Amino acid sequence: MPVSRTNRLAIEGGRPVRQEPFPPRRLFGEEEKAAAMALFDEAIATGQAFGYNGPREQAYERDFAEYLGGGLAKAVNSGTSAVLAALAALELEPGSEVVVPPITDPGGVMPVAMMNCLPVPADTDGSSFNAGPEQIAAAITERTRALIVAHIMGEPADMQPVMDLARKHGLYVIEDCAQAHGASYRGRMVGTWGDLAAFSTMSGKHHATGAQGGVVFTRNEELFWKARRFMDRGKPFGTDETTNVRLGLNLNSNELSAAIGRAQLKKLPWIVQRRQELAEAICEGIADLPALAGPRLAPEATASYWFLRLSVDPSKLTVEKNRFAEAVRAEGVPVTVSYDHMPNEHIWFRQRRTYGTSGYPWPPGEAGEKAVQFDLPNCRAAIDRCFLIAVHENWSRREVDDTVAALRKVHAAFVKD
């Protein structure tokens, strides 16, 4: 029977479900503008330029730590800097191995090599983009000294068995929470499980301090001061010394970023709650579709949905995942067809493009070539199976309904009889 013009897929010339753009996120509003203007008004009135480590920055850091239930927080200039400072606090010996996420931004792995340590990716858990405890265990060797565990897409990793594993082997744990502001696991916010946590507050994240930014969080005072010294050129914070006490960089945030961040942080609970409501409504709307599913979370985990990750069962479809996702996007839904971000497959990693031509911290020659080769079958399968929908808090019920309609339309066209 011929397909009617009404039901024909947009990718095949039919009428799309959604013919106008989805609404912009509108992350920044009058509150952030007022906070910035107040800072400029103060600078103009006093004649003093605003700087860093001032009252607004300190207030933002207190607010951030309070949001996580108490602890110590320090703002920095990017999420990458947050990971770098957290690693620096551990004072690992050169050549140490650090287990890293299989899927993440390059900034979540490059700091390991920059600290003269070897990044060793663990495979995903088989159901998400996160490394699982069994896969992390398989990546640990006698040279492993720390784990970096990322909560990708705002979906919490299974932290309790990871922490049990880390304590068994005497390893530090850094949580990379760049994509997971407000997510929780077993009743606790992500970022509060490990020894330290790194957050990104760039403009694409749940809450932002401007174009770029980040935060280091910990409840370990000793590690806090070690990170604090590194992120400001080794200044002797928390000591009686009068000169700089260690090698470090200038990773400082600033008063303007903090002013924006304080206004943003007040919105964060609503942002997270709204994303959860929207994602759950979409997942409910497709729950009966045999070839399509929403994310399967770790036990007792609550996601904050940086993106909504959907997976297809290719055995039940007449097309591959990419074609399915492209068809959904053609219906007018904001879709990322593939999130293919495996740092170990990047040129810098595979060819060890680090310090000159040395390949350091990897060993030279054939040993170094073998040291950057990893087989991550679960990870590659997850990438091949999943696509993303750019859900955000400014969506209305109409966006949910149109997304569900598009998913159901494409599923009906491609599902096997």
C-alpha positions in Angstrom: 0.0 0.0 0.0 1.5 3.4 -0.9 2.4 5.7 2.0 0.2 8.8 2.2 1.7 12.3 2.0 0.6 12.9 5.6 2.5 9.9 7.0 5.5 9.9 4.7 8.7 10.7 6.6 10.1 14.2 6.2 13.5 12.7 5.2 11.7 11.1 2.3 9.8 14.2 1.2 6.9 14.2 3.6 5.6 16.9 5.8 7.6 17.2 9.1 5.9 17.0 12.4 7.5 20.3 13.5 7.8 23.0 10.9 9.1 25.8 13.2 12.3 25.9 15.3 12.2 24.6 18.8 12.5 27.5 21.4 16.0 28.7 22.3 17.2 28.0 25.8 17.5 31.6 27.0 19.9 30.7 29.8 20.8 34.2 30.7 18.1 36.7 31.7 17.5 39.9 33.6 18.9 38.5 36.8 22.3 37.8 35.3 22.3 41.2 33.6 21.5 43.0 36.9 24.3 41.2 38.7 26.8 42.2 36.1 25.6 45.8 35.9 25.8 46.1 39.7 29.4 44.9 39.5 30.2 47.5 36.8 28.3 50.2 38.7 30.5 49.5 41.8 33.7 49.6 39.7 32.7 52.9 38.2 31.7 54.4 41.5 34.9 53.4 43.3 37.3 53.7 40.4 38.6 50.2 41.2 38.5 47.5 38.5 36.9 44.3 39.7 39.3 41.3 39.9 39.3 37.8 41.3 39.0 36.1 44.7 36.7 38.9 45.8 33.5 38.9 47.8 31.3 37.8 44.9 33.5 34.9 44.0 33.7 33.8 47.6 29.9 34.0 48.0 29.4 32.0 44.8 31.7 29.3 46.1 29.9 29.2 49.4 26.6 29.0 47.6 27.9 26.2 45.4 29.2 24.1 48.3 25.9 24.6 50.1 24.0 23.4 47.1 26.0 20.1 47.3 25.2 19.8 51.0 28.4 21.4 52.4 32.1 21.2 51.7 34.7 23.4 50.0 34.4 24.8 46.5 36.8 27.0 44.4 35.8 28.5 41.1 38.3 28.3 38.2 38.3 29.4 34.6 37.0 26.2 32.9 35.9 22.7 33.5 39.2 21.4 32.1 41.0 23.5 34.7 38.8 22.0 37.4 39.9 18.5 36.3 43.6 19.6 36.1 43.5 21.2 39.6 41.8 18.2 41.1 44.5 15.9 39.7 47.2 18.3 40.8 45.9 18.1 44.4 46.7 14.3 44.4 50.4 15.0 43.7 50.8 11.7 41.8 54.2 10.5 40.8 55.1 10.8 37.0 54.2 7.6 35.2 51.2 6.8 37.4 48.2 5.4 35.7 44.8 7.1 36.0 41.7 5.3 34.9 39.6 7.7 32.8 36.1 7.7 31.2 35.7 6.0 27.8 33.4 8.8 26.5 34.0 12.4 27.5 35.2 15.8 26.4 39.0 15.9 25.7 39.3 18.2 28.7 38.3 15.4 30.9 41.4 13.3 29.9 44.1 15.7 28.6 44.9 16.9 32.2 46.1 13.4 33.0 48.8 13.5 30.4 49.6 17.1 31.4 50.3 15.9 34.9 52.8 13.4 33.5 50.5 10.4 34.1 49.0 7.8 31.8 45.3 7.9 31.0 43.8 4.4 30.8 40.2 4.4 29.6 37.7 1.9 31.1 34.9 0.5 29.0 31.3 1.5 29.5 29.0 -0.5 31.6 27.0 -1.8 28.6 23.9 0.3 29.1 25.1 3.9 29.3 28.0 6.1 28.3 29.5 5.7 31.8 32.3 3.4 32.8 31.0 0.5 35.0 32.6 -0.8 38.2 33.5 -4.1 36.5 35.1 -2.3 33.6 37.0 0.0 35.9 38.3 -3.0 37.8 39.6 -4.5 34.6 41.6 -1.4 33.9 43.3 -1.2 37.2 47.0 -2.3 37.4 49.7 -2.1 40.0 50.5 1.4 38.6 47.0 2.8 39.0 46.8 5.6 41.5 43.5 7.3 40.7 40.1 7.0 39.0 38.3 9.8 37.1 34.6 8.9 36.9 32.3 10.9 34.7 28.5 11.2 34.8 27.9 11.6 31.1 24.6 13.1 29.8 23.7 13.9 33.4 23.3 10.1 34.2 25.0 9.2 37.4 27.6 6.4 37.3 27.2 3.5 39.7 29.3 5.1 42.4 28.9 2.8 45.4 30.7 -0.2 43.9 33.2 2.2 42.3 34.0 3.7 45.7 34.3 0.2 47.2 36.7 -0.7 44.5 38.8 2.4 45.0 39.0 1.9 48.7 40.0 -1.7 48.2 42.9 -0.6 46.0 43.8 2.6 47.9 42.9 4.8 44.9 41.8 8.4 44.8 38.5 9.2 43.0 37.7 12.3 41.0 34.2 12.8 39.8 33.8 14.7 36.6 30.4 16.3 37.0 30.6 18.6 34.0 27.4 17.2 32.5 25.6 16.3 35.7 24.8 19.3 37.8 22.0 18.4 40.2 22.1 14.7 39.4 21.9 12.3 42.4 22.8 8.8 43.3 21.4 7.0 46.4 20.1 10.2 47.8 23.4 12.1 47.4 24.4 14.6 44.8 27.0 13.5 42.3 30.2 15.2 43.2 30.0 14.3 46.9 31.1 10.6 46.5 34.7 11.0 45.4 37.7 12.6 47.0 37.3 15.6 44.7 34.9 16.7 42.0 35.2 18.9 38.9 32.4 20.8 37.4 32.2 22.8 34.1 30.1 26.0 34.2 30.5 26.9 30.5 27.4 28.3 28.7 26.2 24.9 27.5 25.9 23.4 31.0 23.0 23.3 33.4 24.2 26.5 35.0 26.9 28.8 33.8 29.3 31.4 35.0 29.6 32.9 31.5 31.2 31.6 28.4 33.6 29.4 30.3 34.1 28.4 33.9 34.5 25.6 36.4 34.5 24.6 40.0 36.5 22.2 42.1 34.6 20.7 45.1 35.8 18.5 47.9 35.1 17.8 51.6 38.8 17.0 52.2 40.4 20.2 53.5 44.0 19.0 52.8 43.1 18.2 49.2 41.3 21.5 48.9 44.4 23.5 49.8 46.6 21.5 47.5 44.2 22.2 44.6 43.9 25.8 45.7 47.7 26.4 45.6 48.0 24.8 42.2 45.3 26.8 40.6 46.9 30.1 41.5 50.6 29.6 40.7 51.5 27.9 43.9 50.6 30.6 46.3 50.9 29.5 49.9 47.2 29.3 50.7 46.6 27.4 54.0 50.3 27.6 55.0 52.6 29.9 57.0 54.9 30.2 54.0 55.6 33.6 52.4 56.6 32.5 48.9 55.0 30.3 46.3 55.3 26.7 47.4 54.7 24.6 44.3 54.5 24.5 40.5 51.1 25.7 39.4 49.1 27.8 36.8 46.8 30.8 36.9 43.4 29.1 36.6 41.5 31.8 38.5 37.9 32.7 37.9 36.8 36.3 38.5 34.2 38.5 40.1 32.1 38.9 36.9 31.9 35.2 36.4 30.9 34.7 40.0 28.2 37.4 39.9 26.7 35.6 36.9 27.1 32.3 38.6 25.3 33.3 41.8 22.3 34.4 39.8 22.4 31.1 37.8 22.8 28.9 40.8 19.5 30.2 42.2 17.8 28.8 39.0 19.6 25.5 39.0 17.1 23.5 41.1 14.3 24.5 38.8 16.4 23.9 35.7 17.1 20.3 36.9 13.6 19.6 37.9 12.2 20.9 34.6 14.6 18.8 32.6 13.6 15.7 34.6 9.9 16.4 34.0 10.4 16.8 30.2 12.7 13.8 29.8 10.3 11.6 31.8 7.3 12.7 29.7 9.2 11.9 26.5 10.2 8.5 27.8 6.7 7.8 28.9 5.4 8.7 25.5 7.6 6.1 23.8 7.5 3.4 26.5 5.5 1.0 24.3 7.8 1.2 21.3 9.8 -2.1 21.0 12.8 -0.7 19.1 13.3 2.5 21.1 14.1 3.2 24.7 15.1 5.9 27.1 18.1 5.7 29.3 18.5 2.9 31.8 20.0 4.4 34.9 22.2 3.0 37.7 20.3 1.7 40.7 18.8 4.6 42.8 20.1 7.2 40.4 18.3 10.4 39.3 19.6 12.0 36.1 19.7 15.7 35.4 19.6 15.2 31.6 22.3 17.4 30.0 20.9 15.6 26.9 18.2 12.9 26.7 20.0 9.8 25.5 17.8 7.4 23.5 18.8 4.0 22.2 17.5 1.8 19.4 17.5 -1.9 19.0 18.8 -2.4 15.5 17.6 -6.0 15.4 14.0 -4.6 15.4 14.6 -2.0 12.7 14.9 -2.0 9.0 17.6 0.7 9.2 20.7 1.5 11.2 20.6 3.9 14.1 22.1 6.9 12.2 19.4 6.7 9.6 16.8 6.5 12.3 18.2 9.5 14.1 18.5 11.5 10.9 14.9 10.8 10.2 13.8 12.1 13.6 15.9 15.2 13.0 14.3 15.7 9.7 10.9 15.8 11.5 12.1 19.1 13.1 13.4 17.7 16.5 16.9 18.9 17.7 18.8 15.6 17.5 22.5 14.8 17.8 22.8 11.7 15.6 26.0 10.4 17.2 28.0 11.3 20.3 31.3 9.7 19.2 33.7 11.2 21.7 36.2 8.5 22.7 39.4 10.4 23.7 41.6 7.3 23.1 40.6 7.5 19.4 41.7 11.1 19.0 44.9 11.8 17.1 46.6 13.5 20.0 46.1 10.3 22.1 46.8 7.7 19.4 50.0 9.5 18.2 51.0 10.7 21.7 51.3 14.3 20.6 52.3 15.8 23.9 55.7 17.2 24.7 57.8 17.7 21.6 58.3 14.5 19.8 58.9 12.5 23.0 55.5 11.0 23.3 55.9 11.5 27.1 54.3 10.4 29.5 53.9 7.3 27.4 57.1 5.2 26.8 59.0 5.6 23.6 58.8 3.3 20.6 56.7 0.1 20.3 55.9 0.1 24.0 54.3 3.5 23.7 52.4 2.5 20.6 50.9 -0.5 22.5 50.2 1.6 25.6 47.6 3.8 23.7 45.7 0.9 22.1 42.5 -0.1 23.9 39.6 -2.3 23.0 36.3 -0.8 24.3 33.6 -2.9 22.7 30.8 -1.8 25.0 31.7 1.9 24.3 31.6 1.5 20.6 28.3 -0.4 20.8 26.7 2.3 22.9 27.8 5.0 20.5 26.4 3.0 17.6 23.1 2.4 19.5 22.4 5.8 20.9 21.4 9.3 19.8 20.6 12.4 21.7 17.8 14.9 22.0 18.6 18.4 23.2 16.0 18.8 25.9 16.2 21.9 27.9 14.1 23.7 30.5 12.5 26.2 28.2 10.5 23.5 26.4 6.8 23.4 26.8 4.4 20.5 26.6 4.1 21.3 22.9 7.8 20.4 22.4 7.3 17.2 24.3 4.3 16.2 22.2 6.0 17.0 18.9 9.1 15.1 20.0 7.0 12.0 20.9 5.0 12.3 17.7 8.2 12.4 15.6 9.8 9.5 17.4 6.6 7.4 17.0 6.3 8.4 13.3 9.8 7.3 12.5 9.5 4.2 14.6 6.4 3.2 12.8 8.1 3.6 9.4 11.2 1.6 10.3 10.1 -1.0 12.8 10.1 -4.6 11.5 6.8 -6.3 11.2 
